[in-house]
Amino acid sequence: MTINHIFLNVSPSTLPRLRTFYTAILKPLGYIEHMAYQNRLFGYGTDYPYFWLNACAQLETQKPVPTHIAIEAKDFDAVDKFYEVAM
């Protein structure tokens, strides 16, 4: 069994920039934005939203928590393209 979805909580002020970033870097992995809710919650995935960006107001005043997320890729070319776009 695998984990079905992950929420990445981000500050509302960084959400537009992170939405642009994740939309670009997830594309080589076949992820697209499947859902958007009230311009504060965005779900990405291949066939279903597995990865979510969520605006969380408390994070405007708190330090971010280090987070590690691994996303499966179909091949090494997709990983290389993901890395290229992210950097």
Contacts in CASP RR format, 6 or more apart in sequence:
PFRMAT RR
TARGET T0000
AUTHOR 0000-0000-0000
METHOD contacts of the structure
MODEL  1
MTINHIFLNVSPSTLPRLRTFYTAILKPLGYIEHMAYQNRLFGYGTDYPY
FWLNACAQLETQKPVPTHIAIEAKDFDAVDKFYEVAM
4 50 0 8 1.000
5 49 0 8 1.000
5 50 0 8 1.000
5 51 0 8 1.000
5 52 0 8 1.000
6 50 0 8 1.000
6 51 0 8 1.000
6 52 0 8 1.000
6 69 0 8 1.000
7 52 0 8 1.000
7 54 0 8 1.000
8 51 0 8 1.000
8 52 0 8 1.000
8 53 0 8 1.000
8 54 0 8 1.000
8 67 0 8 1.000
8 69 0 8 1.000
9 54 0 8 1.000
9 55 0 8 1.000
9 56 0 8 1.000
9 59 0 8 1.000
10 18 0 8 1.000
10 53 0 8 1.000
10 54 0 8 1.000
10 55 0 8 1.000
10 56 0 8 1.000
10 59 0 8 1.000
11 55 0 8 1.000
11 56 0 8 1.000
11 57 0 8 1.000
11 59 0 8 1.000
11 60 0 8 1.000
12 40 0 8 1.000
12 55 0 8 1.000
12 56 0 8 1.000
12 57 0 8 1.000
12 59 0 8 1.000
12 60 0 8 1.000
13 60 0 8 1.000
15 40 0 8 1.000
15 53 0 8 1.000
15 55 0 8 1.000
18 53 0 8 1.000
19 33 0 8 1.000
19 42 0 8 1.000
19 53 0 8 1.000
21 86 0 8 1.000
22 42 0 8 1.000
22 44 0 8 1.000
22 51 0 8 1.000
22 53 0 8 1.000
23 33 0 8 1.000
23 44 0 8 1.000
24 85 0 8 1.000
25 82 0 8 1.000
25 85 0 8 1.000
25 86 0 8 1.000
26 32 0 8 1.000
26 44 0 8 1.000
26 45 0 8 1.000
26 51 0 8 1.000
26 71 0 8 1.000
26 82 0 8 1.000
27 85 0 8 1.000
28 73 0 8 1.000
28 78 0 8 1.000
28 81 0 8 1.000
28 82 0 8 1.000
28 85 0 8 1.000
29 46 0 8 1.000
29 71 0 8 1.000
29 72 0 8 1.000
29 73 0 8 1.000
29 74 0 8 1.000
29 78 0 8 1.000
29 82 0 8 1.000
30 45 0 8 1.000
30 46 0 8 1.000
30 74 0 8 1.000
30 78 0 8 1.000
31 44 0 8 1.000
31 45 0 8 1.000
31 46 0 8 1.000
31 50 0 8 1.000
31 51 0 8 1.000
31 71 0 8 1.000
32 44 0 8 1.000
32 45 0 8 1.000
32 46 0 8 1.000
33 42 0 8 1.000
33 43 0 8 1.000
33 44 0 8 1.000
34 43 0 8 1.000
34 44 0 8 1.000
34 45 0 8 1.000
34 48 0 8 1.000
34 49 0 8 1.000
35 41 0 8 1.000
35 42 0 8 1.000
35 43 0 8 1.000
35 49 0 8 1.000
36 42 0 8 1.000
36 43 0 8 1.000
40 54 0 8 1.000
40 55 0 8 1.000
41 52 0 8 1.000
41 53 0 8 1.000
41 54 0 8 1.000
41 55 0 8 1.000
42 52 0 8 1.000
42 53 0 8 1.000
43 49 0 8 1.000
43 50 0 8 1.000
43 51 0 8 1.000
43 52 0 8 1.000
43 53 0 8 1.000
44 50 0 8 1.000
44 51 0 8 1.000
44 52 0 8 1.000
44 53 0 8 1.000
45 51 0 8 1.000
51 69 0 8 1.000
51 71 0 8 1.000
73 79 0 8 1.000
73 82 0 8 1.000
END
